[in-house]
């Protein structure tokens, strides 16, 4: 099963959604401090914001 990630750019006053993609696709995004990753799981677990490092660790599982 693919892990789903929401990617957004952090900006003053909010964020700009860039898309919902697979974990592999999210890892192809450029390394930018402004990017935020939200791991989308099933209904039993809340969404959570993760760092680029956590995203890479998640890919290694």
mmCIF file as Biopython writes it, N, C-alpha, C and O atoms, coordinates in Angstrom:
data_model
#
loop_
_atom_site.group_PDB
_atom_site.id
_atom_site.type_symbol
_atom_site.label_atom_id
_atom_site.label_alt_id
_atom_site.label_comp_id
_atom_site.label_asym_id
_atom_site.label_entity_id
_atom_site.label_seq_id
_atom_site.pdbx_PDB_ins_code
_atom_site.Cartn_x
_atom_site.Cartn_y
_atom_site.Cartn_z
_atom_site.occupancy
_atom_site.B_iso_or_equiv
_atom_site.auth_seq_id
_atom_site.auth_asym_id
_atom_site.pdbx_PDB_model_num
ATOM 1   N N  . UNK A ? 1  ? 0.834  -1.184 0.000  1.0 0.0 1  A 1 
ATOM 2   C CA . UNK A ? 1  ? 0.000  0.000  0.000  1.0 0.0 1  A 1 
ATOM 3   C C  . UNK A ? 1  ? 0.877  1.244  0.000  1.0 0.0 1  A 1 
ATOM 4   O O  . UNK A ? 1  ? 1.876  1.295  0.717  1.0 0.0 1  A 1 
ATOM 5   N N  . UNK A ? 2  ? 0.519  2.236  -0.785 1.0 0.0 2  A 1 
ATOM 6   C CA . UNK A ? 2  ? 1.282  3.474  -0.863 1.0 0.0 2  A 1 
ATOM 7   C C  . UNK A ? 2  ? 0.990  4.350  0.351  1.0 0.0 2  A 1 
ATOM 8   O O  . UNK A ? 2  ? -0.149 4.441  0.810  1.0 0.0 2  A 1 
ATOM 9   N N  . UNK A ? 3  ? 2.026  4.985  0.854  1.0 0.0 3  A 1 
ATOM 10  C CA . UNK A ? 3  ? 1.837  5.949  1.919  1.0 0.0 3  A 1 
ATOM 11  C C  . UNK A ? 3  ? 1.571  7.301  1.266  1.0 0.0 3  A 1 
ATOM 12  O O  . UNK A ? 3  ? 2.267  7.700  0.333  1.0 0.0 3  A 1 
ATOM 13  N N  . UNK A ? 4  ? 0.556  8.000  1.767  1.0 0.0 4  A 1 
ATOM 14  C CA . UNK A ? 4  ? 0.123  9.252  1.167  1.0 0.0 4  A 1 
ATOM 15  C C  . UNK A ? 4  ? 0.655  10.428 1.978  1.0 0.0 4  A 1 
ATOM 16  O O  . UNK A ? 4  ? 0.577  10.446 3.207  1.0 0.0 4  A 1 
ATOM 17  N N  . UNK A ? 5  ? 1.197  11.409 1.261  1.0 0.0 5  A 1 
ATOM 18  C CA . UNK A ? 5  ? 1.797  12.589 1.864  1.0 0.0 5  A 1 
ATOM 19  C C  . UNK A ? 5  ? 1.180  13.835 1.234  1.0 0.0 5  A 1 
ATOM 20  O O  . UNK A ? 5  ? 1.036  13.915 0.014  1.0 0.0 5  A 1 
ATOM 21  N N  . UNK A ? 6  ? 0.820  14.801 2.069  1.0 0.0 6  A 1 
ATOM 22  C CA . UNK A ? 6  ? 0.385  16.104 1.558  1.0 0.0 6  A 1 
ATOM 23  C C  . UNK A ? 6  ? 1.590  17.035 1.666  1.0 0.0 6  A 1 
ATOM 24  O O  . UNK A ? 6  ? 2.219  17.116 2.721  1.0 0.0 6  A 1 
ATOM 25  N N  . UNK A ? 7  ? 1.912  17.730 0.592  1.0 0.0 7  A 1 
ATOM 26  C CA . UNK A ? 7  ? 3.034  18.653 0.573  1.0 0.0 7  A 1 
ATOM 27  C C  . UNK A ? 7  ? 2.490  20.076 0.442  1.0 0.0 7  A 1 
ATOM 28  O O  . UNK A ? 7  ? 1.609  20.344 -0.374 1.0 0.0 7  A 1 
ATOM 29  N N  . UNK A ? 8  ? 3.031  20.984 1.261  1.0 0.0 8  A 1 
ATOM 30  C CA . UNK A ? 8  ? 2.623  22.388 1.214  1.0 0.0 8  A 1 
ATOM 31  C C  . UNK A ? 8  ? 3.848  23.268 1.424  1.0 0.0 8  A 1 
ATOM 32  O O  . UNK A ? 8  ? 4.835  22.849 2.029  1.0 0.0 8  A 1 
ATOM 33  N N  . UNK A ? 9  ? 3.770  24.477 0.922  1.0 0.0 9  A 1 
ATOM 34  C CA . UNK A ? 9  ? 4.829  25.464 1.134  1.0 0.0 9  A 1 
ATOM 35  C C  . UNK A ? 9  ? 4.372  26.420 2.227  1.0 0.0 9  A 1 
ATOM 36  O O  . UNK A ? 9  ? 3.283  26.987 2.148  1.0 0.0 9  A 1 
ATOM 37  N N  . UNK A ? 10 ? 5.202  26.595 3.243  1.0 0.0 10 A 1 
ATOM 38  C CA . UNK A ? 10 ? 4.888  27.523 4.330  1.0 0.0 10 A 1 
ATOM 39  C C  . UNK A ? 10 ? 5.187  28.942 3.868  1.0 0.0 10 A 1 
ATOM 40  O O  . UNK A ? 10 ? 6.263  29.225 3.342  1.0 0.0 10 A 1 
ATOM 41  N N  . UNK A ? 11 ? 4.228  29.819 4.071  1.0 0.0 11 A 1 
ATOM 42  C CA . UNK A ? 11 ? 4.372  31.232 3.716  1.0 0.0 11 A 1 
ATOM 43  C C  . UNK A ? 11 ? 3.850  32.072 4.866  1.0 0.0 11 A 1 
ATOM 44  O O  . UNK A ? 11 ? 3.100  31.586 5.713  1.0 0.0 11 A 1 
ATOM 45  N N  . UNK A ? 12 ? 4.249  33.328 4.891  1.0 0.0 12 A 1 
ATOM 46  C CA . UNK A ? 12 ? 3.755  34.235 5.926  1.0 0.0 12 A 1 
ATOM 47  C C  . UNK A ? 12 ? 2.231  34.253 5.878  1.0 0.0 12 A 1 
ATOM 48  O O  . UNK A ? 12 ? 1.631  34.489 4.830  1.0 0.0 12 A 1 
ATOM 49  N N  . UNK A ? 13 ? 1.628  34.004 7.009  1.0 0.0 13 A 1 
ATOM 50  C CA . UNK A ? 13 ? 0.177  34.031 7.080  1.0 0.0 13 A 1 
ATOM 51  C C  . UNK A ? 13 ? -0.502 32.738 6.679  1.0 0.0 13 A 1 
ATOM 52  O O  . UNK A ? 13 ? -1.727 32.703 6.571  1.0 0.0 13 A 1 
ATOM 53  N N  . UNK A ? 14 ? 0.250  31.676 6.455  1.0 0.0 14 A 1 
ATOM 54  C CA . UNK A ? 14 ? -0.397 30.416 6.111  1.0 0.0 14 A 1 
ATOM 55  C C  . UNK A ? 14 ? 0.482  29.494 5.303  1.0 0.0 14 A 1 
ATOM 56  O O  . UNK A ? 14 ? 1.708  29.507 5.411  1.0 0.0 14 A 1 
ATOM 57  N N  . UNK A ? 15 ? -0.181 28.691 4.491  1.0 0.0 15 A 1 
ATOM 58  C CA . UNK A ? 15 ? 0.548  27.733 3.665  1.0 0.0 15 A 1 
ATOM 59  C C  . UNK A ? 15 ? -0.134 27.607 2.322  1.0 0.0 15 A 1 
ATOM 60  O O  . UNK A ? 15 ? -1.320 27.906 2.181  1.0 0.0 15 A 1 
ATOM 61  N N  . UNK A ? 16 ? 0.625  27.161 1.336  1.0 0.0 16 A 1 
ATOM 62  C CA . UNK A ? 16 ? 0.101  26.969 -0.012 1.0 0.0 16 A 1 
ATOM 63  C C  . UNK A ? 16 ? 0.175  25.471 -0.316 1.0 0.0 16 A 1 
ATOM 64  O O  . UNK A ? 16 ? 1.271  24.919 -0.412 1.0 0.0 16 A 1 
ATOM 65  N N  . UNK A ? 17 ? -0.967 24.809 -0.469 1.0 0.0 17 A 1 
ATOM 66  C CA . UNK A ? 17 ? -0.948 23.380 -0.786 1.0 0.0 17 A 1 
ATOM 67  C C  . UNK A ? 17 ? -0.318 23.142 -2.162 1.0 0.0 17 A 1 
ATOM 68  O O  . UNK A ? 17 ? -0.634 23.826 -3.136 1.0 0.0 17 A 1 
ATOM 69  N N  . UNK A ? 18 ? 0.570  22.167 -2.214 1.0 0.0 18 A 1 
ATOM 70  C CA . UNK A ? 18 ? 1.215  21.827 -3.484 1.0 0.0 18 A 1 
ATOM 71  C C  . UNK A ? 18 ? 0.688  20.524 -4.058 1.0 0.0 18 A 1 
ATOM 72  O O  . UNK A ? 18 ? 0.773  20.298 -5.265 1.0 0.0 18 A 1 
ATOM 73  N N  . UNK A ? 19 ? 0.148  19.669 -3.210 1.0 0.0 19 A 1 
ATOM 74  C CA . UNK A ? 19 ? -0.435 18.440 -3.730 1.0 0.0 19 A 1 
ATOM 75  C C  . UNK A ? 19 ? -0.412 17.296 -2.749 1.0 0.0 19 A 1 
ATOM 76  O O  . UNK A ? 19 ? 0.275  17.327 -1.728 1.0 0.0 19 A 1 
ATOM 77  N N  . UNK A ? 20 ? -1.182 16.287 -3.092 1.0 0.0 20 A 1 
ATOM 78  C CA . UNK A ? 20 ? -1.207 15.027 -2.352 1.0 0.0 20 A 1 
ATOM 79  C C  . UNK A ? 20 ? -0.531 14.015 -3.250 1.0 0.0 20 A 1 
ATOM 80  O O  . UNK A ? 20 ? -0.886 13.872 -4.420 1.0 0.0 20 A 1 
ATOM 81  N N  . UNK A ? 21 ? 0.439  13.319 -2.702 1.0 0.0 21 A 1 
ATOM 82  C CA . UNK A ? 21 ? 1.242  12.415 -3.516 1.0 0.0 21 A 1 
ATOM 83  C C  . UNK A ? 21 ? 1.708  11.217 -2.702 1.0 0.0 21 A 1 
ATOM 84  O O  . UNK A ? 21 ? 1.521  11.163 -1.487 1.0 0.0 21 A 1 
ATOM 85  N N  . UNK A ? 22 ? 2.308  10.273 -3.380 1.0 0.0 22 A 1 
ATOM 86  C CA . UNK A ? 22 ? 2.880  9.124  -2.684 1.0 0.0 22 A 1 
ATOM 87  C C  . UNK A ? 22 ? 4.164  9.558  -1.981 1.0 0.0 22 A 1 
ATOM 88  O O  . UNK A ? 22 ? 4.720  10.617 -2.270 1.0 0.0 22 A 1 
ATOM 89  N N  . UNK A ? 23 ? 4.609  8.744  -1.083 1.0 0.0 23 A 1 
ATOM 90  C CA . UNK A ? 23 ? 5.854  9.011  -0.360 1.0 0.0 23 A 1 
ATOM 91  C C  . UNK A ? 23 ? 7.013  9.168  -1.342 1.0 0.0 23 A 1 
ATOM 92  O O  . UNK A ? 23 ? 7.826  10.081 -1.196 1.0 0.0 23 A 1 
ATOM 93  N N  . UNK A ? 24 ? 7.094  8.304  -2.323 1.0 0.0 24 A 1 
ATOM 94  C CA . UNK A ? 24 ? 8.183  8.370  -3.318 1.0 0.0 24 A 1 
ATOM 95  C C  . UNK A ? 24 ? 8.147  9.688  -4.086 1.0 0.0 24 A 1 
ATOM 96  O O  . UNK A ? 24 ? 9.189  10.300 -4.321 1.0 0.0 24 A 1 
ATOM 97  N N  . UNK A ? 25 ? 6.955  10.124 -4.476 1.0 0.0 25 A 1 
ATOM 98  C CA . UNK A ? 25 ? 6.825  11.394 -5.194 1.0 0.0 25 A 1 
ATOM 99  C C  . UNK A ? 25 ? 7.238  12.568 -4.305 1.0 0.0 25 A 1 
ATOM 100 O O  . UNK A ? 25 ? 7.899  13.499 -4.764 1.0 0.0 25 A 1 
ATOM 101 N N  . UNK A ? 26 ? 6.844  12.518 -3.033 1.0 0.0 26 A 1 
ATOM 102 C CA . UNK A ? 26 ? 7.200  13.602 -2.101 1.0 0.0 26 A 1 
ATOM 103 C C  . UNK A ? 26 ? 8.707  13.721 -1.958 1.0 0.0 26 A 1 
ATOM 104 O O  . UNK A ? 26 ? 9.234  14.824 -1.814 1.0 0.0 26 A 1 
ATOM 105 N N  . UNK A ? 27 ? 9.404  12.593 -1.997 1.0 0.0 27 A 1 
ATOM 106 C CA . UNK A ? 27 ? 10.860 12.618 -1.869 1.0 0.0 27 A 1 
ATOM 107 C C  . UNK A ? 27 ? 11.549 13.209 -3.092 1.0 0.0 27 A 1 
ATOM 108 O O  . UNK A ? 27 ? 12.728 13.555 -3.023 1.0 0.0 27 A 1 
ATOM 109 N N  . UNK A ? 28 ? 10.843 13.330 -4.205 1.0 0.0 28 A 1 
ATOM 110 C CA . UNK A ? 28 ? 11.447 13.945 -5.393 1.0 0.0 28 A 1 
ATOM 111 C C  . UNK A ? 28 ? 11.336 15.465 -5.359 1.0 0.0 28 A 1 
ATOM 112 O O  . UNK A ? 28 ? 11.928 16.146 -6.197 1.0 0.0 28 A 1 
ATOM 113 N N  . UNK A ? 29 ? 10.582 16.006 -4.396 1.0 0.0 29 A 1 
ATOM 114 C CA . UNK A ? 29 ? 10.472 17.461 -4.267 1.0 0.0 29 A 1 
ATOM 115 C C  . UNK A ? 29 ? 11.830 18.028 -3.848 1.0 0.0 29 A 1 
ATOM 116 O O  . UNK A ? 29 ? 12.598 17.346 -3.169 1.0 0.0 29 A 1 
ATOM 117 N N  . UNK A ? 30 ? 12.130 19.255 -4.240 1.0 0.0 30 A 1 
ATOM 118 C CA . UNK A ? 30 ? 13.429 19.838 -3.856 1.0 0.0 30 A 1 
ATOM 119 C C  . UNK A ? 30 ? 13.544 20.019 -2.344 1.0 0.0 30 A 1 
ATOM 120 O O  . UNK A ? 30 ? 12.544 20.179 -1.645 1.0 0.0 30 A 1 
ATOM 121 N N  . UNK A ? 31 ? 14.767 19.991 -1.862 1.0 0.0 31 A 1 
ATOM 122 C CA . UNK A ? 31 ? 15.037 20.221 -0.434 1.0 0.0 31 A 1 
ATOM 123 C C  . UNK A ? 31 ? 14.908 21.713 -0.168 1.0 0.0 31 A 1 
ATOM 124 O O  . UNK A ? 31 ? 15.811 22.487 -0.483 1.0 0.0 31 A 1 
ATOM 125 N N  . UNK A ? 32 ? 13.788 22.112 0.410  1.0 0.0 32 A 1 
ATOM 126 C CA . UNK A ? 32 ? 13.551 23.517 0.725  1.0 0.0 32 A 1 
ATOM 127 C C  . UNK A ? 32 ? 12.986 23.608 2.137  1.0 0.0 32 A 1 
ATOM 128 O O  . UNK A ? 32 ? 12.097 22.843 2.510  1.0 0.0 32 A 1 
ATOM 129 N N  . UNK A ? 33 ? 13.502 24.535 2.907  1.0 0.0 33 A 1 
ATOM 130 C CA . UNK A ? 33 ? 13.030 24.723 4.288  1.0 0.0 33 A 1 
ATOM 131 C C  . UNK A ? 33 ? 11.544 25.055 4.333  1.0 0.0 33 A 1 
ATOM 132 O O  . UNK A ? 33 ? 10.878 24.753 5.324  1.0 0.0 33 A 1 
ATOM 133 N N  . UNK A ? 34 ? 11.015 25.668 3.285  1.0 0.0 34 A 1 
ATOM 134 C CA . UNK A ? 34 ? 9.617  26.099 3.265  1.0 0.0 34 A 1 
ATOM 135 C C  . UNK A ? 34 ? 8.631  24.953 3.090  1.0 0.0 34 A 1 
ATOM 136 O O  . UNK A ? 34 ? 7.443  25.114 3.368  1.0 0.0 34 A 1 
ATOM 137 N N  . UNK A ? 35 ? 9.104  23.804 2.636  1.0 0.0 35 A 1 
ATOM 138 C CA . UNK A ? 35 ? 8.188  22.691 2.387  1.0 0.0 35 A 1 
ATOM 139 C C  . UNK A ? 35 ? 7.796  22.005 3.683  1.0 0.0 35 A 1 
ATOM 140 O O  . UNK A ? 35 ? 8.626  21.784 4.565  1.0 0.0 35 A 1 
ATOM 141 N N  . UNK A ? 36 ? 6.513  21.671 3.782  1.0 0.0 36 A 1 
ATOM 142 C CA . UNK A ? 36 ? 5.966  20.946 4.928  1.0 0.0 36 A 1 
ATOM 143 C C  . UNK A ? 36 ? 5.317  19.679 4.403  1.0 0.0 36 A 1 
ATOM 144 O O  . UNK A ? 36 ? 4.664  19.683 3.359  1.0 0.0 36 A 1 
ATOM 145 N N  . UNK A ? 37 ? 5.503  18.601 5.139  1.0 0.0 37 A 1 
ATOM 146 C CA . UNK A ? 37 ? 4.967  17.300 4.746  1.0 0.0 37 A 1 
ATOM 147 C C  . UNK A ? 37 ? 3.995  16.834 5.813  1.0 0.0 37 A 1 
ATOM 148 O O  . UNK A ? 37 ? 4.295  16.881 7.006  1.0 0.0 37 A 1 
ATOM 149 N N  . UNK A ? 38 ? 2.840  16.387 5.381  1.0 0.0 38 A 1 
ATOM 150 C CA . UNK A ? 38 ? 1.844  15.875 6.321  1.0 0.0 38 A 1 
ATOM 151 C C  . UNK A ? 38 ? 1.563  14.433 5.924  1.0 0.0 38 A 1 
ATOM 152 O O  . UNK A ? 38 ? 1.131  14.158 4.805  1.0 0.0 38 A 1 
ATOM 153 N N  . UNK A ? 39 ? 1.813  13.511 6.858  1.0 0.0 39 A 1 
ATOM 154 C CA . UNK A ? 39 ? 1.583  12.088 6.629  1.0 0.0 39 A 1 
ATOM 155 C C  . UNK A ? 39 ? 0.107  11.806 6.846  1.0 0.0 39 A 1 
ATOM 156 O O  . UNK A ? 39 ? -0.412 11.995 7.946  1.0 0.0 39 A 1 
ATOM 157 N N  . UNK A ? 40 ? -0.559 11.360 5.812  1.0 0.0 40 A 1 
ATOM 158 C CA . UNK A ? 40 ? -1.991 11.068 5.888  1.0 0.0 40 A 1 
ATOM 159 C C  . UNK A ? 40 ? -2.155 9.572  6.128  1.0 0.0 40 A 1 
ATOM 160 O O  . UNK A ? 40 ? -1.711 8.749  5.328  1.0 0.0 40 A 1 
ATOM 161 N N  . UNK A ? 41 ? -2.799 9.236  7.241  1.0 0.0 41 A 1 
ATOM 162 C CA . UNK A ? 41 ? -3.008 7.831  7.585  1.0 0.0 41 A 1 
ATOM 163 C C  . UNK A ? 41 ? -4.503 7.535  7.578  1.0 0.0 41 A 1 
ATOM 164 O O  . UNK A ? 41 ? -5.298 8.335  7.086  1.0 0.0 41 A 1 
ATOM 165 N N  . UNK A ? 42 ? -4.876 6.399  8.120  1.0 0.0 42 A 1 
ATOM 166 C CA . UNK A ? 42 ? -6.302 6.047  8.143  1.0 0.0 42 A 1 
ATOM 167 C C  . UNK A ? 42 ? -7.049 6.860  9.198  1.0 0.0 42 A 1 
ATOM 168 O O  . UNK A ? 42 ? -6.449 7.659  9.918  1.0 0.0 42 A 1 
ATOM 169 N N  . UNK A ? 43 ? -8.337 6.654  9.281  1.0 0.0 43 A 1 
ATOM 170 C CA . UNK A ? 43 ? -9.193 7.443  10.170 1.0 0.0 43 A 1 
ATOM 171 C C  . UNK A ? 43 ? -8.872 7.270  11.652 1.0 0.0 43 A 1 
ATOM 172 O O  . UNK A ? 43 ? -9.230 8.125  12.462 1.0 0.0 43 A 1 
ATOM 173 N N  . UNK A ? 44 ? -8.209 6.189  12.014 1.0 0.0 44 A 1 
ATOM 174 C CA . UNK A ? 44 ? -7.915 5.938  13.431 1.0 0.0 44 A 1 
ATOM 175 C C  . UNK A ? 44 ? -6.740 6.768  13.939 1.0 0.0 44 A 1 
ATOM 176 O O  . UNK A ? 44 ? -6.555 6.914  15.147 1.0 0.0 44 A 1 
ATOM 177 N N  . UNK A ? 45 ? -5.955 7.304  13.024 1.0 0.0 45 A 1 
ATOM 178 C CA . UNK A ? 45 ? -4.762 8.059  13.406 1.0 0.0 45 A 1 
ATOM 179 C C  . UNK A ? 45 ? -4.834 9.473  12.836 1.0 0.0 45 A 1 
ATOM 180 O O  . UNK A ? 45 ? -5.153 9.644  11.660 1.0 0.0 45 A 1 
ATOM 181 N N  . UNK A ? 46 ? -4.551 10.465 13.634 1.0 0.0 46 A 1 
ATOM 182 C CA . UNK A ? 46 ? -4.584 11.838 13.119 1.0 0.0 46 A 1 
ATOM 183 C C  . UNK A ? 46 ? -3.427 12.095 12.144 1.0 0.0 46 A 1 
ATOM 184 O O  . UNK A ? 46 ? -2.375 11.461 12.227 1.0 0.0 46 A 1 
ATOM 185 N N  . UNK A ? 47 ? -3.641 13.025 11.234 1.0 0.0 47 A 1 
ATOM 186 C CA . UNK A ? 47 ? -2.567 13.453 10.344 1.0 0.0 47 A 1 
ATOM 187 C C  . UNK A ? 47 ? -1.516 14.148 11.189 1.0 0.0 47 A 1 
ATOM 188 O O  . UNK A ? 47 ? -1.837 14.746 12.216 1.0 0.0 47 A 1 
ATOM 189 N N  . UNK A ? 48 ? -0.269 14.074 10.768 1.0 0.0 48 A 1 
ATOM 190 C CA . UNK A ? 48 ? 0.771  14.778 11.502 1.0 0.0 48 A 1 
ATOM 191 C C  . UNK A ? 48 ? 1.801  15.325 10.542 1.0 0.0 48 A 1 
ATOM 192 O O  . UNK A ? 48 ? 2.102  14.718 9.514  1.0 0.0 48 A 1 
ATOM 193 N N  . UNK A ? 49 ? 2.337  16.481 10.890 1.0 0.0 49 A 1 
ATOM 194 C CA . UNK A ? 49 ? 3.378  17.107 10.093 1.0 0.0 49 A 1 
ATOM 195 C C  . UNK A ? 49 ? 4.696  16.427 10.428 1.0 0.0 49 A 1 
ATOM 196 O O  . UNK A ? 49 ? 5.019  16.226 11.598 1.0 0.0 49 A 1 
ATOM 197 N N  . UNK A ? 50 ? 5.456  16.074 9.395  1.0 0.0 50 A 1 
ATOM 198 C CA . UNK A ? 50 ? 6.748  15.425 9.600  1.0 0.0 50 A 1 
ATOM 199 C C  . UNK A ? 50 ? 7.837  16.192 8.867  1.0 0.0 50 A 1 
ATOM 200 O O  . UNK A ? 50 ? 7.566  16.910 7.904  1.0 0.0 50 A 1 
ATOM 201 N N  . UNK A ? 51 ? 9.051  16.037 9.323  1.0 0.0 51 A 1 
ATOM 202 C CA . UNK A ? 51 ? 10.194 16.709 8.708  1.0 0.0 51 A 1 
ATOM 203 C C  . UNK A ? 51 ? 10.668 15.923 7.482  1.0 0.0 51 A 1 
ATOM 204 O O  . UNK A ? 51 ? 10.247 14.789 7.254  1.0 0.0 51 A 1 
ATOM 205 N N  . UNK A ? 52 ? 11.536 16.539 6.710  1.0 0.0 52 A 1 
ATOM 206 C CA . UNK A ? 52 ? 12.127 15.845 5.550  1.0 0.0 52 A 1 
ATOM 207 C C  . UNK A ? 52 ? 12.896 14.612 6.019  1.0 0.0 52 A 1 
ATOM 208 O O  . UNK A ? 52 ? 12.849 13.570 5.364  1.0 0.0 52 A 1 
ATOM 209 N N  . UNK A ? 53 ? 13.603 14.719 7.146  1.0 0.0 53 A 1 
ATOM 210 C CA . UNK A ? 53 ? 14.335 13.573 7.678  1.0 0.0 53 A 1 
ATOM 211 C C  . UNK A ? 53 ? 13.391 12.436 8.050  1.0 0.0 53 A 1 
ATOM 212 O O  . UNK A ? 53 ? 13.678 11.273 7.765  1.0 0.0 53 A 1 
ATOM 213 N N  . UNK A ? 54 ? 12.269 12.764 8.684  1.0 0.0 54 A 1 
ATOM 214 C CA . UNK A ? 54 ? 11.277 11.750 9.031  1.0 0.0 54 A 1 
ATOM 215 C C  . UNK A ? 54 ? 10.676 11.126 7.777  1.0 0.0 54 A 1 
ATOM 216 O O  . UNK A ? 54 ? 10.386 9.930  7.749  1.0 0.0 54 A 1 
ATOM 217 N N  . UNK A ? 55 ? 10.494 11.931 6.751  1.0 0.0 55 A 1 
ATOM 218 C CA . UNK A ? 55 ? 9.974  11.439 5.478  1.0 0.0 55 A 1 
ATOM 219 C C  . UNK A ? 55 ? 10.937 10.391 4.887  1.0 0.0 55 A 1 
ATOM 220 O O  . UNK A ? 55 ? 10.509 9.341  4.408  1.0 0.0 55 A 1 
ATOM 221 N N  . UNK A ? 56 ? 12.227 10.695 4.929  1.0 0.0 56 A 1 
ATOM 222 C CA . UNK A ? 56 ? 13.231 9.754  4.416  1.0 0.0 56 A 1 
ATOM 223 C C  . UNK A ? 56 ? 13.280 8.490  5.262  1.0 0.0 56 A 1 
ATOM 224 O O  . UNK A ? 56 ? 13.442 7.399  4.716  1.0 0.0 56 A 1 
ATOM 225 N N  . UNK A ? 57 ? 13.146 8.605  6.571  1.0 0.0 57 A 1 
ATOM 226 C CA . UNK A ? 57 ? 13.113 7.420  7.445  1.0 0.0 57 A 1 
ATOM 227 C C  . UNK A ? 57 ? 11.881 6.569  7.155  1.0 0.0 57 A 1 
ATOM 228 O O  . UNK A ? 57 ? 11.959 5.340  7.140  1.0 0.0 57 A 1 
ATOM 229 N N  . UNK A ? 58 ? 10.754 7.218  6.927  1.0 0.0 58 A 1 
ATOM 230 C CA . UNK A ? 58 ? 9.518  6.522  6.612  1.0 0.0 58 A 1 
ATOM 231 C C  . UNK A ? 58 ? 9.683  5.710  5.332  1.0 0.0 58 A 1 
ATOM 232 O O  . UNK A ? 58 ? 9.150  4.605  5.227  1.0 0.0 58 A 1 
ATOM 233 N N  . UNK A ? 59 ? 10.408 6.242  4.370  1.0 0.0 59 A 1 
ATOM 234 C CA . UNK A ? 59 ? 10.656 5.558  3.105  1.0 0.0 59 A 1 
ATOM 235 C C  . UNK A ? 59 ? 11.535 4.327  3.301  1.0 0.0 59 A 1 
ATOM 236 O O  . UNK A ? 59 ? 11.449 3.364  2.539  1.0 0.0 59 A 1 
ATOM 237 N N  . UNK A ? 60 ? 12.379 4.365  4.329  1.0 0.0 60 A 1 
ATOM 238 C CA . UNK A ? 60 ? 13.280 3.243  4.592  1.0 0.0 60 A 1 
ATOM 239 C C  . UNK A ? 60 ? 12.626 2.072  5.299  1.0 0.0 60 A 1 
ATOM 240 O O  . UNK A ? 60 ? 13.242 1.013  5.428  1.0 0.0 60 A 1 
ATOM 241 N N  . UNK A ? 61 ? 11.407 2.231  5.755  1.0 0.0 61 A 1 
ATOM 242 C CA . UNK A ? 61 ? 10.716 1.155  6.487  1.0 0.0 61 A 1 
ATOM 243 C C  . UNK A ? 61 ? 10.220 0.091  5.549  1.0 0.0 61 A 1 
ATOM 244 O O  . UNK A ? 61 ? 9.617  -0.887 5.990  1.0 0.0 61 A 1 
#
